[in-house]
Amino acid sequence: MRATPLANAAGVPSRKKRLELDDDLATECPSRKQARSGPHARLPPTLLSLSPPPTPVYAPPVTTSSRLGPYILLEPEDGGRAYRALHGTTGIEYTCKVYPVCEALAVLEPYLKLPCHRHVARPVEVLAGTQHLYTFFPRPHGDMHSLVRSRRHLPEPEAAALFRQMAATLAHCHQHGLVLRDLKLRRFVFTDSERTKLVLENLEDACVLTGPDDSLWDKHACPAYVGPEILSSRASYSGKAADVWSLGVALFTMLAGHYPFQDSEPVLLFGKIRRGAFALPEGLSASARCLVRCLLRREPTERLTAAGILLHPWLRENLAPSVPPPSHLWEADQVVPNGPGLEEVEEEEREVGLYG
């Protein structure tokens, strides 16, 4: 295996097939959906240093304690497309995400496009084999979805401190020509055990724009977070405005403890999203209610931009971060909320092809 420096980082579309370590079997490279505003961007030739090793690597399917360079791959996670990994020398744990090697350029492109940012996770190492690309990310301390689910909902000062980091992430990506698309609470993970510092776990499913036009055509999204314009009959939609809608769903969920639009039947759920009517929980401040409404507007052009979110009074009023008591951080991770909770939709957080 050949290791690449941090500059050649990775992370994109999910493949939920069981993966095997590199062998000499020919595998067909799955086709990728095109969701750009122009022709596919060409990457610099230096990225081609991610070539297979000079001699083929023969290995059995990934099982407990499989070896991959200096790493030991442990149990699979996330449907088998990611693995818990242990560095054999340092003993540090990582998350290893695996992609077909023929997707290397598309996987790495968003990281080459996006300047480093404290709220966007980047791989610490990338290994390329004959069949697969292996990317190693630091292990997180849980994610936002689990935190909201265990705490029922977050008080406004704490929610503002965390949401500010999420909004800053989106603003940075939009500023540099990336549309995230699959934006949801679960994609924001904690880098500290106190659960106060967030990063976007990877740039999977991100679209690299080739110009100022952010129009997208392929209509797929997580059902709970999909915007009404994606459900409409329009041929295209604004990718950046759709990201802002998804961030609005995340904010509502953080403050209320459940999604703004819920139903066990997708058809009924999508109908509620198209209508755009939701009820804010009692007890929210006027500025919090204002921000939620500014994000969850049916008409995409009426929503705040990602950069505009950071200027909203609610984030300015709640500048002091609120650290929750330690007793709340870990003990209730497996608690399922009573009443309308997050588990109704997001337990099946796969992408849904809305138009077949």
C-alpha positions as CSV (number, residue, x, y, z in Angstrom):
1,M,0.0,0.0,0.0
2,R,1.2,3.6,-0.7
3,A,0.3,6.2,1.9
4,T,-0.4,9.8,0.8
5,P,0.0,13.0,2.8
6,L,-2.9,14.7,4.4
7,A,-3.3,17.1,1.5
8,N,-4.6,14.2,-0.6
9,A,-7.7,13.5,1.6
10,A,-10.9,11.7,0.9
11,G,-14.6,11.0,1.4
12,V,-17.7,10.6,-0.9
13,P,-20.6,8.4,-2.1
14,S,-21.6,5.5,0.2
15,R,-21.5,1.9,-1.1
16,K,-23.3,-0.5,1.3
17,K,-22.0,-3.7,-0.2
18,R,-19.7,-5.9,1.9
19,L,-16.2,-4.9,0.9
20,E,-13.1,-7.0,0.4
21,L,-9.5,-6.1,0.7
22,D,-7.6,-5.8,-2.6
23,D,-7.2,-9.0,-4.6
24,D,-6.8,-9.9,-8.3
25,L,-10.5,-10.3,-9.1
26,A,-11.8,-7.9,-11.6
27,T,-14.6,-5.7,-10.3
28,E,-16.9,-3.5,-12.2
29,C,-16.7,0.2,-11.2
30,P,-20.2,1.4,-10.4
31,S,-21.4,4.4,-12.3
32,R,-21.7,7.7,-10.4
33,K,-24.6,10.1,-10.6
34,Q,-23.8,13.5,-12.2
35,A,-25.0,16.4,-10.0
36,R,-22.9,19.3,-11.1
37,S,-23.7,22.6,-12.7
38,G,-21.2,21.9,-15.5
39,P,-18.6,19.4,-16.9
40,H,-16.7,17.2,-14.5
41,A,-13.8,19.1,-13.1
42,R,-10.3,17.7,-13.9
43,L,-8.0,17.1,-10.9
44,P,-4.3,18.0,-11.0
45,P,-2.1,15.2,-12.2
46,T,-0.3,15.1,-8.9
47,L,-3.3,13.2,-7.5
48,L,-2.4,10.3,-9.7
49,S,0.3,9.4,-7.2
50,L,-2.5,7.4,-5.5
51,S,-1.6,4.4,-7.7
52,P,-1.8,0.7,-6.8
53,P,1.3,-0.8,-5.1
54,P,3.9,-2.3,-7.5
55,T,3.0,-5.8,-6.5
56,P,-0.6,-7.0,-6.1
57,V,-1.9,-7.4,-2.6
58,Y,-3.7,-10.7,-2.0
59,A,-6.0,-10.8,1.1
60,P,-9.2,-12.5,2.2
61,P,-12.4,-10.5,2.7
62,V,-12.3,-8.0,5.5
63,T,-12.8,-9.7,8.8
64,T,-11.9,-9.0,12.4
65,S,-8.2,-8.1,12.7
66,S,-7.5,-7.8,8.9
67,R,-4.2,-6.1,8.2
68,L,-4.0,-3.0,5.9
69,G,-0.5,-1.4,5.9
70,P,0.2,-0.2,9.4
71,Y,-3.5,-0.5,10.4
72,I,-5.6,-3.3,11.8
73,L,-9.1,-3.3,10.5
74,L,-11.6,-4.4,13.2
75,E,-15.4,-4.7,13.1
76,P,-17.4,-3.1,10.3
77,E,-19.6,-0.1,11.0
78,D,-22.3,1.8,9.1
79,G,-23.6,-1.1,7.0
80,G,-20.1,-2.4,6.1
81,R,-18.7,0.5,4.2
82,A,-16.6,1.8,7.2
83,Y,-14.5,-0.1,9.7
84,R,-13.0,0.6,13.1
85,A,-9.3,0.6,12.6
86,L,-6.3,0.5,15.0
87,H,-2.8,1.8,14.1
88,G,-0.5,-1.0,14.9
89,T,2.4,1.2,16.1
90,T,0.7,4.0,18.0
91,G,-2.5,2.2,19.1
92,I,-4.6,5.1,18.1
93,E,-8.1,4.3,16.8
94,Y,-9.5,5.6,13.5
95,T,-12.5,5.1,11.2
96,C,-11.6,3.6,7.9
97,K,-13.9,4.3,4.9
98,V,-13.5,2.2,1.8
99,Y,-14.3,3.2,-1.8
100,P,-13.7,1.6,-5.2
101,V,-10.3,2.8,-6.4
102,C,-11.8,3.9,-9.7
103,E,-13.7,6.6,-7.7
104,A,-10.5,8.0,-6.2
105,L,-10.6,11.3,-8.2
106,A,-14.2,12.0,-7.4
107,V,-13.7,11.0,-3.7
108,L,-10.8,13.3,-3.2
109,E,-12.0,16.2,-5.4
110,P,-14.0,18.0,-2.7
111,Y,-11.0,18.0,-0.3
112,L,-8.8,19.5,-3.0
113,K,-11.4,22.2,-3.7
114,L,-12.1,23.1,-0.1
115,P,-9.5,24.9,2.0
116,C,-8.9,23.4,5.4
117,H,-11.4,24.4,8.1
118,R,-11.6,23.6,11.8
119,H,-15.2,22.3,11.4
120,V,-14.6,19.9,8.4
121,A,-12.9,16.6,9.2
122,R,-10.2,15.5,6.8
123,P,-8.5,12.1,6.5
124,V,-5.2,11.7,8.3
125,E,-4.1,9.2,5.8
126,V,-5.1,7.6,2.4
127,L,-4.0,4.2,1.2
128,A,-4.6,3.1,-2.4
129,G,-4.7,-0.6,-3.4
130,T,-5.4,-2.4,-6.6
131,Q,-9.2,-2.5,-6.0
132,H,-10.0,0.0,-3.2
133,L,-9.2,3.3,-1.7
134,Y,-8.9,3.4,2.1
135,T,-9.3,6.7,4.0
136,F,-8.6,7.0,7.7
137,F,-10.4,9.6,9.8
138,P,-10.0,10.4,13.6
139,R,-12.6,8.6,15.8
140,P,-15.4,10.9,16.9
141,H,-17.0,11.2,20.3
142,G,-20.6,10.7,19.1
143,D,-22.7,12.7,16.8
144,M,-25.4,15.4,17.0
145,H,-28.3,13.0,16.2
146,S,-27.4,10.8,19.2
147,L,-27.0,13.9,21.5
148,V,-30.4,15.3,20.6
149,R,-32.0,11.9,20.9
150,S,-30.6,11.3,24.3
151,R,-31.3,14.8,25.7
152,R,-34.8,15.1,24.1
153,H,-34.0,18.7,23.1
154,L,-31.3,21.3,23.7
155,P,-31.6,24.5,25.7
156,E,-31.2,27.6,23.4
157,P,-27.7,28.7,24.6
158,E,-26.2,25.2,24.0
159,A,-28.1,24.7,20.8
160,A,-26.8,28.1,19.5
161,A,-23.2,27.3,20.4
162,L,-23.4,24.0,18.4
163,F,-25.6,25.4,15.6
164,R,-23.1,28.3,15.1
165,Q,-20.4,25.7,14.2
166,M,-22.8,23.9,11.8
167,A,-23.7,27.1,10.0
168,A,-20.0,28.2,9.8
169,T,-19.3,24.8,8.2
170,L,-22.0,25.3,5.6
171,A,-20.9,28.9,4.9
172,H,-17.3,27.8,4.3
173,C,-18.4,25.0,1.9
174,H,-20.7,27.3,-0.1
175,Q,-18.1,30.1,-0.3
176,H,-15.7,27.7,-1.9
177,G,-18.1,26.1,-4.4
178,L,-19.3,23.0,-2.5
179,V,-22.9,21.9,-2.1
180,L,-23.2,19.3,0.7
181,R,-26.7,17.9,-0.3
182,D,-26.9,15.1,2.3
183,L,-27.0,17.4,5.2
184,K,-28.4,16.1,8.5
185,L,-27.6,16.0,12.3
186,R,-25.9,12.6,12.1
187,R,-23.2,14.0,9.8
188,F,-21.9,16.4,12.5
189,V,-19.7,14.6,15.0
190,F,-17.9,15.7,18.1
191,T,-14.1,15.9,18.4
192,D,-14.1,16.2,22.2
193,S,-15.6,14.1,25.0
194,E,-17.4,17.1,26.4
195,R,-19.4,17.3,23.2
196,T,-18.9,21.0,22.5
197,K,-16.8,21.0,19.3
198,L,-18.3,19.8,16.0
199,V,-16.9,18.8,12.6
200,L,-18.6,17.7,9.5
201,E,-17.6,14.0,9.5
202,N,-16.7,13.9,5.7
203,L,-17.5,15.3,2.3
204,E,-19.5,12.4,1.0
205,D,-22.1,13.2,-1.6
206,A,-20.8,16.8,-1.9
207,C,-21.1,18.4,-5.3
208,V,-18.2,20.5,-6.6
209,L,-19.6,23.5,-8.6
210,T,-17.8,24.7,-11.7
211,G,-19.2,28.2,-11.6
212,P,-21.6,30.5,-9.9
213,D,-24.6,28.5,-10.9
214,D,-25.6,26.0,-8.1
215,S,-28.4,24.3,-10.0
216,L,-28.6,20.5,-9.4
217,W,-30.8,18.0,-11.2
218,D,-30.6,14.6,-9.4
219,K,-33.4,14.4,-6.8
220,H,-32.4,12.3,-3.9
221,A,-32.1,13.1,-0.2
222,C,-32.8,11.9,3.3
223,P,-36.6,12.0,3.6
224,A,-36.8,14.0,6.9
225,Y,-34.4,16.7,5.5
226,V,-35.5,17.0,1.9
227,G,-36.6,20.5,0.7
228,P,-40.0,21.1,-1.0
229,E,-38.4,22.2,-4.2
230,I,-36.7,18.8,-4.6
231,L,-40.2,17.3,-4.3
232,S,-41.6,19.6,-6.9
233,S,-41.9,19.0,-10.7
234,R,-39.1,21.5,-11.4
235,A,-36.3,20.1,-13.5
236,S,-33.6,21.7,-11.3
237,Y,-33.2,23.3,-8.0
238,S,-30.7,25.5,-6.0
239,G,-28.3,23.2,-4.2
240,K,-27.3,25.9,-1.7
241,A,-30.9,26.8,-0.8
242,A,-31.6,23.1,-0.4
243,D,-28.7,22.8,2.1
244,V,-30.1,25.8,4.0
245,W,-33.5,24.0,4.3
246,S,-31.8,20.9,5.6
247,L,-29.9,23.0,8.2
248,G,-33.2,24.5,9.2
249,V,-34.6,21.0,9.8
250,A,-31.6,20.3,11.9
251,L,-32.1,23.5,14.0
252,F,-35.8,22.8,14.6
253,T,-35.0,19.3,15.7
254,M,-32.3,20.4,18.1
255,L,-34.7,22.8,19.8
256,A,-37.9,20.7,19.6
257,G,-36.6,17.1,19.9
258,H,-38.5,15.9,16.8
259,Y,-38.6,16.7,13.2
260,P,-40.8,19.6,11.9
261,F,-42.4,17.2,9.3
262,Q,-43.1,13.6,10.3
263,D,-45.2,10.7,9.1
264,S,-44.6,7.0,8.8
265,E,-45.8,7.0,5.2
266,P,-43.4,8.7,2.8
267,V,-46.2,10.0,0.5
268,L,-47.8,11.7,3.5
269,L,-44.5,13.0,4.8
270,F,-43.6,14.6,1.4
271,G,-47.1,16.1,1.3
272,K,-46.4,17.9,4.6
273,I,-43.0,19.1,3.4
274,R,-44.5,20.5,0.2
275,R,-47.1,22.4,2.2
276,G,-44.3,23.7,4.5
277,A,-46.6,24.1,7.6
278,F,-45.0,23.3,10.9
279,A,-45.6,24.1,14.6
280,L,-42.8,25.6,16.7
281,P,-42.6,24.3,20.3
282,E,-43.8,26.5,23.1
283,G,-41.2,28.4,25.1
284,L,-38.8,29.3,22.3
285,S,-37.5,32.9,22.2
286,A,-38.7,35.3,19.5
287,S,-35.3,35.3,17.8
288,A,-35.1,31.5,17.8
289,R,-38.5,31.3,16.2
290,C,-37.5,33.9,13.7
291,L,-34.4,32.0,12.6
292,V,-36.2,28.7,12.2
293,R,-38.8,30.4,10.0
294,C,-36.1,32.2,7.9
295,L,-34.6,28.8,7.1
296,L,-37.8,26.7,6.5
297,R,-39.3,28.9,3.9
298,R,-41.0,27.1,1.0
299,E,-39.6,29.5,-1.6
300,P,-35.9,28.9,-1.8
301,T,-35.1,32.5,-2.8
302,E,-36.6,33.7,0.5
303,R,-34.3,31.7,2.7
304,L,-31.2,33.1,4.4
305,T,-27.9,32.3,2.8
306,A,-25.4,30.3,4.8
307,A,-23.3,33.3,5.4
308,G,-26.4,35.3,6.4
309,I,-27.3,32.8,9.1
310,L,-24.2,33.7,11.1
311,L,-25.4,37.3,11.3
312,H,-28.8,36.5,12.8
313,P,-29.5,38.0,16.2
314,W,-30.2,34.6,17.8
315,L,-26.6,33.6,17.3
316,R,-25.4,36.9,18.5
317,E,-27.6,36.8,21.7
318,N,-26.2,33.4,22.7
319,L,-22.5,33.9,22.3
320,A,-21.5,32.2,25.6
321,P,-21.3,28.4,25.0
322,S,-23.2,26.3,27.5
323,V,-21.5,23.1,28.6
324,P,-24.0,20.4,29.8
325,P,-23.4,18.7,33.1
326,P,-21.2,15.6,32.7
327,S,-24.0,13.3,33.9
328,H,-26.0,14.1,30.7
329,L,-23.2,13.4,28.2
330,W,-23.1,9.6,28.0
331,E,-25.6,7.9,30.3
332,A,-28.7,8.3,28.1
333,D,-27.3,7.6,24.7
334,Q,-29.6,4.6,24.1
335,V,-32.8,6.3,25.4
336,V,-35.5,6.6,22.8
337,P,-37.7,9.8,23.3
338,N,-41.3,9.4,24.3
339,G,-43.8,10.8,21.8
340,P,-42.8,12.0,18.4
341,G,-39.1,11.3,18.3
342,L,-36.1,11.1,15.9
343,E,-36.3,7.4,15.5
344,E,-39.4,7.5,13.3
345,V,-37.5,8.4,10.1
346,E,-33.8,8.7,10.7
347,E,-33.2,5.1,11.7
348,E,-33.5,4.4,8.0
349,E,-31.3,7.3,6.9
350,R,-30.6,6.1,3.5
351,E,-31.0,8.2,0.4
352,V,-34.3,7.9,-1.3
353,G,-34.8,8.2,-5.0
354,L,-37.8,10.4,-5.1
355,Y,-38.5,9.9,-8.8
356,G,-37.5,6.3,-9.2
